[in-house]
Each structure stands twice: as C-alpha cells, then as structure tokens.
C-alpha cells in the first residue's frame, strides 16, 4: 500500500508538467510569451529573433495542446490506477505502467512540438536572408 501511495508523486509531477506547458501554450496563443531564456521552446532558431520565437511557438501549439492533455489525463489515470491498486494489490504494476506511459506520451508530444517550433523558426530565418 505504501508503494501505491508513493505513485501519487509521479501523478502530481504529470499534472505540474502539464500545467507548465499549459501556461506556455496559453501565453504563446495570447501573444504574451516574449522571447526569453527561461520559459518556452528554446532552440537556437527560436531564440534567434522575436518573429522566429513567435512563429515557432504558434507552429507548436497543436503539440503543446496534446502535451497538456496527455499530462492531465495521465495524471488522473495514474491516480485512478493507484486507488485501484490499493484495493487490489495485483494492480500495482498497472499503476506503474500508467505513470510511465503518461510520461512517455507527455515527452513525445513536447519533443515533437519543439521540433515543429524549430522548423518554423528556421523557415522564418530563411525568409529574412
């Protein structure tokens, strides 16, 4: 049972990560995410100019949305699987698998979004040459 309760930490981590990406996504869509070195999809291309930063983040919005959804759903699914494993000890490996799959999905979406942002930013750089 203690191990099952310990799985709430990865569930919390999924929700926090999704929340951070949610903030970046909303800020990018609203035009409030200025180029910076702390928050956002930071690549050499996206950091090269304000326009590349904006265009890169806008190109990544669908993937940022997918990242947010994956994180929130996986966090909730992990909590549900933890509760189920507390009732049936045999389900503990399932709870671990749900958390691992959640992190995998979150990272896959985020990496894909970053690649899309980088490509869009590079296209802006090519236009300005």
Number of C-alpha atoms within 10 A of each C-alpha: 13 7 12 21 13 11 19 21 15 19 26 17 15 24 21 16 18 25 17 13 24 21 16 20 24 15 15 23 14 10 12 11 18 14 19 13 10 7 13 22 27 19 16 12 20 28 20 16 15 14 16 23 28 24 21 30 31 22 20 27 21 15 24 29 19 21 29 26 20 24 31 23 17 26 27 20 17 28 23 16 24 29 19 17 21 17 12 11 12 11 17 21 14 15 23 19 14 22 28 16 15 25 22 15 18 25 16 16 23 21 17 15 25 24 18 21 28 26 19 23 29 19 15 21 16 9 8 7 5
